[in-house]
Amino acid sequence: QVQLEESGGGLVQAGGSLRLSCAVSGITSSSVPMGWFRQAPGKEREFVAVISRAGIITYFADSVKGRFTISRDNAKNTVSLQMNSLKPEDTAIYYCAARSQGWTGRYYDPNQYNYWGQGTQVTVSS
């Protein structure tokens, strides 16, 4: 049974930083690309970042580019999202996701991912 579990969310002031982690079990994380998505109240789930199986390829949403980084530790079966210079508009529930079918050019589409965590709340105060 594949499970993804996010941690590291919380309340932070604008300009601050948070580091989210996603622990993967039931599948070897190095065999799947991993993504981070977020969903704010009343909005659709949106792409944040993605990392390839070996961690060589990464992509970011324009809204977070230059502020967020994504990394993975395949030995520990974890994927992390380092979020710096946080803004109130970054407030959302953040989800990690895995795609067992491998890399896709539609990495920004949440429908391309078949495993999801339960999410972790990130709140940025102004």
ZIWOVEN-V58658 format. One record per residue. N is the residue number from 1. PSI is psi in radians with two decimals (NA if undefined). Layout:
n=N psi=PSI
n=N psi=PSI
//
This chain:
n=1 psi=2.17
n=2 psi=2.29
n=3 psi=2.42
n=4 psi=2.32
n=5 psi=2.02
n=6 psi=2.67
n=7 psi=2.88
n=8 psi=-0.06
n=9 psi=3.00
n=10 psi=-2.90
n=11 psi=2.27
n=12 psi=2.65
n=13 psi=2.71
n=14 psi=2.39
n=15 psi=-0.23
n=16 psi=-3.04
n=17 psi=2.67
n=18 psi=2.66
n=19 psi=2.06
n=20 psi=2.52
n=21 psi=2.62
n=22 psi=2.02
n=23 psi=2.26
n=24 psi=2.32
n=25 psi=2.70
n=26 psi=-0.12
n=27 psi=2.58
n=28 psi=2.03
n=29 psi=-0.48
n=30 psi=-0.18
n=31 psi=-0.06
n=32 psi=2.50
n=33 psi=2.60
n=34 psi=2.48
n=35 psi=2.80
n=36 psi=2.36
n=37 psi=2.90
n=38 psi=2.72
n=39 psi=2.08
n=40 psi=2.76
n=41 psi=2.26
n=42 psi=0.08
n=43 psi=2.83
n=44 psi=2.76
n=45 psi=2.32
n=46 psi=2.64
n=47 psi=2.46
n=48 psi=-0.96
n=49 psi=2.77
n=50 psi=2.65
n=51 psi=2.42
n=52 psi=3.02
n=53 psi=-0.77
n=54 psi=-0.06
n=55 psi=0.20
n=56 psi=-0.62
n=57 psi=2.29
n=58 psi=2.58
n=59 psi=2.63
n=60 psi=2.63
n=61 psi=2.58
n=62 psi=-0.58
n=63 psi=-0.32
n=64 psi=-0.09
n=65 psi=2.31
n=66 psi=-0.23
n=67 psi=-0.57
n=68 psi=2.58
n=69 psi=2.60
n=70 psi=2.46
n=71 psi=2.89
n=72 psi=2.59
n=73 psi=1.66
n=74 psi=-0.42
n=75 psi=-0.55
n=76 psi=-0.02
n=77 psi=0.79
n=78 psi=2.67
n=79 psi=2.42
n=80 psi=2.68
n=81 psi=1.91
n=82 psi=2.13
n=83 psi=2.03
n=84 psi=2.85
n=85 psi=0.86
n=86 psi=2.56
n=87 psi=2.74
n=88 psi=-0.56
n=89 psi=-0.09
n=90 psi=-0.11
n=91 psi=2.18
n=92 psi=3.00
n=93 psi=2.25
n=94 psi=2.31
n=95 psi=2.44
n=96 psi=2.67
n=97 psi=2.65
n=98 psi=2.56
n=99 psi=1.89
n=100 psi=-0.31
n=101 psi=0.03
n=102 psi=-2.98
n=103 psi=2.53
n=104 psi=2.57
n=105 psi=-0.26
n=106 psi=0.80
n=107 psi=-0.30
n=108 psi=-0.11
n=109 psi=2.01
n=110 psi=-0.43
n=111 psi=-0.22
n=112 psi=-0.13
n=113 psi=2.39
n=114 psi=-0.06
n=115 psi=2.37
n=116 psi=2.58
n=117 psi=-3.14
n=118 psi=-0.22
n=119 psi=2.70
n=120 psi=2.38
n=121 psi=2.31
n=122 psi=2.16
n=123 psi=2.17
n=124 psi=2.07
n=125 psi=2.61
n=126 psi=NA
//
